[in-house]
């Protein structure tokens, strides 16, 4: 596990407060081992937050990567990158040429949609977009509908990061160590 996500989206059953997130980051980082002193990197998921608020939360919590969902463009991405954050942005499903932006995010996120809800749906993303995005020189984070049943297939797309969430829950926001273990065993 290279990344752990912390969701700050209002209304999400997976939402954590800034204080909870800070406690999680501190606890995980304290548990580092000599072989892996830093442990996983932390991804903060933001939906519609303004850039100053994102930077404030990221600094307070100790986030390494900012994942943006919503109407964020090159200006916001540049502001976050200027502060040293790696930035991932939800790919809007537009023509893959969008992946050749002048000031692109560090990675594009492919996630499943359900009506107007973009991401966090548990629905399978369009995995066929991974190849064209990779050929365009983009790093790809693949999310949406990935479970123990298809994690090997998801990894075979060539995505750089496999993002799993709802498939390792017994209820929205309630993670299961048994389901996580099943996923990890299937992916090895």
NORURTA-V469318 format. One record per residue. N is the residue number from 1. RES is the residue in one small letter. SS is DSSP state (@ for helix, = for strand, . for the rest). PHI is phi in whole degrees, 0 to 359 (999 if undefined). OMEGA is omega in degrees with one decimal (NA if undefined). Layout:
# NORURTA-V469318
N:RES:SS:PHI:OMEGA, N:RES:SS:PHI:OMEGA
This chain:
# NORURTA-V469318
1:x:.:999:-177.0, 2:x:.:264:-176.1, 3:x:=:224:170.9, 4:x:=:235:-177.2, 5:x:=:263:175.7, 6:x:=:235:-172.7, 7:x:=:261:-179.0, 8:x:.:249:-177.5, 9:x:.:287:177.1, 10:x:.:302:175.8, 11:x:.:85:179.2, 12:x:.:282:175.9, 13:x:.:292:-180.0, 14:x:.:261:-175.7, 15:x:=:297:172.9, 16:x:.:243:174.4, 17:x:.:280:177.6, 18:x:@:300:-178.7, 19:x:@:293:177.8, 20:x:@:299:-178.9, 21:x:@:298:179.9, 22:x:@:298:178.4, 23:x:@:295:178.9, 24:x:@:298:-179.2, 25:x:@:300:-179.2, 26:x:@:298:-178.8, 27:x:@:295:-179.5, 28:x:@:292:-178.9, 29:x:@:291:175.5, 30:x:@:293:-176.4, 31:x:.:276:179.6, 32:x:.:301:179.3, 33:x:.:245:177.1, 34:x:.:302:-179.6, 35:x:.:288:-179.8, 36:x:.:226:-172.5, 37:x:.:295:-175.8, 38:x:.:270:-177.3, 39:x:.:69:-178.3, 40:x:.:288:174.1, 41:x:=:274:-178.0, 42:x:=:256:179.7, 43:x:=:250:174.5, 44:x:=:263:-178.7, 45:x:=:261:-176.0, 46:x:=:235:179.6, 47:x:=:233:175.2, 48:x:.:76:177.2, 49:x:.:285:175.2, 50:x:.:282:-172.4, 51:x:@:300:-179.6, 52:x:@:297:177.9, 53:x:@:294:178.2, 54:x:@:301:-179.4, 55:x:@:297:179.0, 56:x:@:298:-179.9, 57:x:@:295:-178.0, 58:x:@:300:179.3, 59:x:@:293:-178.6, 60:x:@:296:-174.7, 61:x:@:278:-175.5, 62:x:.:97:-178.0, 63:x:.:280:179.7, 64:x:.:260:-174.0, 65:x:=:233:176.3, 66:x:=:254:176.1, 67:x:=:252:-174.7, 68:x:=:256:171.4, 69:x:=:239:-179.8, 70:x:.:128:-175.5, 71:x:.:271:178.5, 72:x:.:245:-179.3, 73:x:.:242:-176.0, 74:x:@:301:-178.5, 75:x:@:298:-179.2, 76:x:@:295:178.7, 77:x:@:298:179.3, 78:x:@:299:178.8, 79:x:@:298:-179.3, 80:x:@:289:178.8, 81:x:@:294:179.0, 82:x:@:297:177.1, 83:x:.:271:174.2, 84:x:.:92:179.8, 85:x:.:273:167.4, 86:x:=:281:-175.5, 87:x:=:236:172.5, 88:x:=:247:178.8, 89:x:=:233:176.3, 90:x:=:301:177.0, 91:x:.:282:-174.1, 92:x:.:282:179.1, 93:x:.:82:178.2, 94:x:.:284:177.0, 95:x:.:309:-178.3, 96:x:@:300:176.5, 97:x:@:301:176.4, 98:x:@:302:-178.9, 99:x:@:292:179.8, 100:x:@:254:178.7, 101:x:.:304:179.8, 102:x:.:294:178.6, 103:x:.:241:-173.5, 104:x:.:283:170.9, 105:x:.:291:179.3, 106:x:.:290:176.8, 107:x:=:206:173.3, 108:x:=:253:-178.6, 109:x:=:255:171.9, 110:x:=:258:-178.7, 111:x:.:222:-179.9, 112:x:.:285:179.0, 113:x:=:245:174.2, 114:x:=:217:-174.4, 115:x:.:62:179.7, 116:x:.:277:-177.9, 117:x:=:282:-179.0, 118:x:=:254:179.0, 119:x:.:98:179.0, 120:x:.:70:-175.2, 121:x:.:262:-173.0, 122:x:.:79:178.9, 123:x:.:275:-178.6, 124:x:.:290:175.9, 125:x:.:285:175.9, 126:x:.:277:-175.9, 127:x:.:294:-179.3, 128:x:.:293:179.5, 129:x:@:280:-177.9, 130:x:@:301:-177.1, 131:x:@:303:179.3, 132:x:@:300:178.2, 133:x:@:293:177.9, 134:x:@:297:179.0, 135:x:@:295:177.0, 136:x:.:278:176.0, 137:x:.:87:-176.8, 138:x:.:262:168.5, 139:x:.:280:-175.0, 140:x:=:236:172.4, 141:x:=:253:-177.9, 142:x:=:255:179.5, 143:x:.:227:174.0, 144:x:.:96:173.9, 145:x:.:73:-180.0, 146:x:.:269:-177.2, 147:x:.:218:177.3, 148:x:.:301:-177.5, 149:x:.:290:-175.2, 150:x:.:225:-176.4, 151:x:@:295:178.4, 152:x:@:293:176.9, 153:x:@:297:179.3, 154:x:@:297:179.4, 155:x:@:296:-178.8, 156:x:.:291:177.4, 157:x:.:292:-176.7, 158:x:.:95:177.3, 159:x:.:302:-179.0, 160:x:.:282:-178.7, 161:x:=:224:173.9, 162:x:=:254:-175.4, 163:x:.:253:-177.6, 164:x:.:240:179.9, 165:x:.:216:-171.5, 166:x:@:295:-178.4, 167:x:@:288:177.0, 168:x:@:249:178.8, 169:x:=:240:173.2, 170:x:=:270:175.4, 171:x:=:202:-179.4, 172:x:.:308:178.2, 173:x:.:87:-178.7, 174:x:=:248:-177.3, 175:x:=:285:179.7, 176:x:.:239:177.1, 177:x:@:296:178.9, 178:x:@:295:179.2, 179:x:@:291:176.3, 180:x:@:296:179.0, 181:x:@:299:177.8, 182:x:@:300:179.0, 183:x:@:297:-178.9, 184:x:@:296:178.1, 185:x:@:294:-179.8, 186:x:@:292:-176.6, 187:x:@:274:-176.1, 188:x:.:270:NA
